[in-house]
Amino acid sequence: MRNHLILSLSVLAASGAQALAQEAGIQPETLVVEERISEGNHIFLMDMGISGPSQISVLNADDLSLEGNMGMGTFSQMLMSPGAPSLFTGSVYMKRFTRGPIEAVIEEFDPATLAVKREIVVSDKMAETLSQRGALNLSADGKYLFVQNATPATSVNVVDLTAGKDLVEVPTPGCWTAYPATEGLAFTTICGDGSLVKYTVAADGTVSEPAKSDKIFDAASTPIFGNAVRVDGLLTYVTYDGKLLMVDDSGAAPVLSKTIGFAVDGWAPGGYNLMAYHAASHTLFVLMHSAAADGSHKRPAEEIWAINTESEKLVGRSAAHGESNIAVSMGKVPQLVGVDHMGGVHRYDVTLGDSVSLTEGAAREGLAAFATMIATDY
């Protein structure tokens, strides 16, 4: 009887609302489901879901209007494939959420329709960690994924995308992240003793002996951010005190190729995914904050600096809006997208030349609770 009463009241309420709307001359809205997002440029914003499931909001790059979203498990990683035919996520689904079994899943989405193309259940050792570029990466040929594991013992899971299953787990004790080499099935990882180690994997799952670099940084005095970018073929890290460490990982073992110091007057890098590289103009963007001190490396950006990697000079300083993560589009004339620590998105138009400047072209607040990663399809 109670359920029938609730249903009856609901029908009456709906009928009453419809009658009032008609009397007021309001036309009912027709809801539709679009088969695909609009033509043009888009921004994919990852909300890591630190207190629940992760999600990706898809925004029109022109006005930052919301066009759709995708949901996945907790502590998700996100990766847009080159040319944007696929968007990969890696996340953990918790059966009881606070206890019990988990399932680690790689999901491949179609960025145009936001539909799941397929999913691959992988090792449940997948790290439940802050979203970062080094935790999920495609191999040079796009046929394998490198997935960071932590139990808390560290290892890297190599996933065969053609076969749709794990190929091999590579133990990486004391090391973190997996950045793919520019050719072959190989990756480089950062180690706590200040070295970088390269692992090479054969198609049958055989793993080479680790090839270790000389000491490249000091974790106590000059630590580095774990989020690297590929700059003109070199794997590039930034230190807490504002130096670029550019590493050649094309040989048997990683080698420090050059160091570029750029921080001045007490300024230093800060944030999470804090660097973005525009290859066509050889411009590296870095989030920066003033009055640097021990522990300030997560401080939101006060400015965004531009470094020309050919001249190795600082070529621009632009006002920021508290961003902690950035990405840059890959076209001839780039746009830079940042997300602030409150989940607001800021899109900057970039002026290139002897000096580089950013002008905020669009902004939208409150899109995410814990935004950590950005990707674009342009």
N, C-alpha and C positions, 0 to 999 in steps of 0.2 A: 504494500500500500504506500509506504514511504517513497519508494522509487517512482511510482506512478505520480504521486503528488509533486515531486521535484520536477519530473518531466513536464507535467501540466503547467506548473508555474513558469518553467523555462520557455515553453511555447507561448504562453500568454505575454511574458516579458518581451520576447522577440517580436510578437505581433504588435504590441503596444509601441515599441521603439520604431517599427516600420511605419505605423500609422502617424506617429509624431513627425517623422522625417518627411513623409509625404505632405502633411499639412504645412510644414515649413518650406516646402518646395526644394528639398534636398534630394538630389538624385543618388540612388544607391551606387556604391563603388563596385565595379566588377573586378574581381581578383583573377589574375592569370599567372601561369608559370611559364617563364621564358625558357626556350630550349637551350639558349646559349647567351653568354654575356655580349655586350655591345661590341661593335667593331671599334678599333682604335686601341689606345694604350691603357694599361691597367696596373694597379699596385696590389700586391698580395701581402697582407699584414698578419703576421702570426701572433696570436695571444696564447702564450705558453700554457695558461690555465693552471697557475700555481696552486689554486684551491679547487680545481675541478678539471673537466675535460678541456683540451686545447681546441682552438678554432682558428680558421683563417678567414679574414674579411677581405672581400674583393672590391676594390674601389676604382671608379673611373678616374684616370690620372688627370683629367682636365679640371674637374670640379670637386673631386673626392667624394662624389655620391656613392652610396653603397649599392652594389649590383648583385651581391650574393655572398654566401659563406660556405665553408666546408668544415665538418667536424671530424675529430679523431680522438685518440686516447690522451692520456696525461703526459706532461713533460715532453711534448712533441718537438722534433727537429723538422726543418723544412729545406727543400732543395729544388730550385727550378733548373731543369735541364737546359743545355745550350740551345738557343733558338725557340725555347718554350713549348716543345711538343708535349712535355709531361712535367708535372709537379709531384715530387716525392715527399712523403712524410714518414717518419719513424717514431712510433709512440707505443706506450704500454697500456693495455686494457686490464683493469683490476676487477676481478669478479666480485669481490666483497668490498673493494675500495680501501678499507682500513686493515684488512687482513685477508689471508687466503691466497689462492693461485692467481697468477698473472699470465698474460699473453702478449708477447712483443710482436708488433706487426709493421711491416713496410706497406704503405698504401701508395699506389700510383694513380694520380688524378689527371683528368683531361682539363687543362686550364681554361679551355673555351666553354665547356659545358658544365664544369665543376663536378662531373660524375666520376665515380671510382672506376678506373679501367681494370684494376686487379689489385689483389692484396697477397702478400707473402708473409706467412708466419715464420719468424726467425728465432734465434736463440733468445731465451728470456733473460740472458745476461745483459741485454741492451741497457745502457746507462740511463737512469732517470736523472737528468741533469739540465741545467740551464741551456736553452737553445743556443747553439754556437756553430759556426761554420765547420769546425774541425770534427764534429761528432757524426756527420752524415755527408758522404761525398761520393761522386761518381768517378769511376776509373777513367783514364784518358780516352779509351775507346767507347765508353758509355755502356759497357756490357756487365759491369760489376758495381756493387755498392760497398763502400767501407763504412762499417757501423761501429761506433765506440761502445765498448762494454765496460762494466764496472760491477764488481760483486762484494767488496770494493776492489779486489784485484783487477788490474786493467788488462784488456786484450782488445783486439780488433776483429770483428766478424766480417768476412768477405762473402758477399751474397751474389750468387750467379743469377742475373736477371733473365737470362735465356732459359735456364732450367727451372727458375722460380724457387730456388732453395739455397740454403747455406752451402758454401764451398768448403771453407776452412776457418777455424778460429786461430788467430795469430797472437800468442802471448806477448805482451809489451810491458813487462814489469817496470814500475816506476816512471812510466811515460804516458802521455795523454794526447789525444787528437790523432787524426789520420788524414793527411793532405796528399792527394794523388800526385804521382809524377806526371810529367807532360807526355810521356809515352810509356807503353808497357803496363803490366799489372804490378804496380809498386806504390808505396806510400811512405811518407816521412812523418815521424812523431817527435814531440818535445819531451825531453827527459829531465828529471829533477836535478841531475848533476851538471846541468848547463850544456849538455850535448843534444844533438839531433840524431835520430837513428832511422835508417832507411831499410824497409823490408821489401823483398821482391817475391811474388807468388807466381807459380806456374799454373797452367790451366787445369792440371790434375790435382791442385791443392798443395803441392809441395812448396815449402817456404824456405827461402834462403837463410843463411846465417845473418844476424843483424849487422848492418854496416854502419859503424858509429863515427860521427864527426869528432873533431877536436872540440874543446870547450868553447862555446860560442857566447854564452851569457853567464852571469852569476846570479843564481836565484835569490841570494841574500841581499846583495848590494844593487844589482841592476836587473830585476825580474822583467819578464816579457809578458805581454798579453797573449793568450792562447789563440786568439782569432787572427789568422794570417790571411793575406791576399796574394794572388799571383801577379807580379809586376814585371812585364817585359821578360817573361820566362823564369824569373827568380821568385822563390818563395820568400815573402817579405813579412817580417814581424816588427812590432814596435815595442820599445822598452818603456817602462814606467816613466823614465826621465826624458823621453822624447828623442830617441834615436831609431832610425830604421836599420834593421839587420836584414840584408838581402842575401839569400842563401841559394847557391847553385846545387840543386839535387839531381842533376842529370847524369852524374857519374855513379860510381859504385857506392860512395858515401857522400853525405852532404858536406859542402864546403862554404864557409862564409866568403862571399864574393866582394861585398862592400858594405860600409857603414856610413849612413848619412845622418848627421846631427842637425836638428832643425828647431828644437824648442829654445826659447829665449825668455829672459825677464821673468822667471818664476812660473812660466806656463808649462803645462804637461798634458799628455793625452789622458782621456778618461771615458769610461763607458763600457759597453759589452762588445757588440759587433761594430767597432768604432772606426773602421777604415773602409773606404770604397775607392776602387780604381777605375778610371775611365781610360781605356787603352788607346783610343784614337788620338787623344790629346796628351797622353803621357802624364795625366794629372791624378795624383793621389790625394784624396780628401781624408782628413783626420779630425775627430772631435777633440776639442781642447778646453781646459779650464785654467784659471789663474790661481795664484797662491798655492801652488802644489805642495803637498806635505805627505808624509808617510800615511797611507790609507786613503788618499784622495783619488785613487785610480778609478773608482766607480762614479765619481762626481759627474753630474750632467754637464753638457757642453755650454760654455758661454760664447765660444766662437767655433767656426769651422775653418780650418786652415787648408790651403791648397799647396801641394808640393809638386814641382815639375821634376819628374824622375830622369829626364835627359840632362837638364842643366844642374840637377841636384840642389835646386834653390827653392825657398819659400816664395810663392808667387801670389798669394792671396790670403786675406783674413776677413771673414765675414761674420756678422752677428748671427748667433744661434738662438734657439728657443728651448733650451734644456734637453736637447736630444741625448739619448744614450745608445741609439742604433741608427745606422745609415746604410743606404744602398744607392747606386747610381745607374741610370739607364745607359744602354750601350750605343745609342745612335751617334751620328756625327756631332750633333749639338745635344749635350746631355741634360738631363734633369736629375737633381739629387733629391732623394726622399729620406726624411728623418722621422723618427718617432720619439716623443719625449717620455719622461719617466711617469707621466700621468696618463699615457695612452693616447695622446694627441698626435696627429699626423701633420707634417709640414712638407710641402713640395716647393723646391727651389728651382728657379730658372738659372742656368749657368751662363755667364759671359766669359768666353775664352779670349786669350790674347797674351800679350806680355805680362799682364796681370789678370788674375782670375777672381771673379766676384759672384756672389750668390744673391738673388733677390727672391724673397718669399712670394710665390705666385698663388698659393692656395693653402688653407689650413682647416683642420677639423678636429675638434676636441672629443675626448672621452670615448674613443673607439675600442679601447682594450683595457683590461685590468692589469695585465703584466705583459706588455708588448716586448718582444725580444728579437724578431727577425723580420726582414722586409725582402721581397723579391719583386721584380718587374717583368713584364712580357715584351718590353720594347727597349 
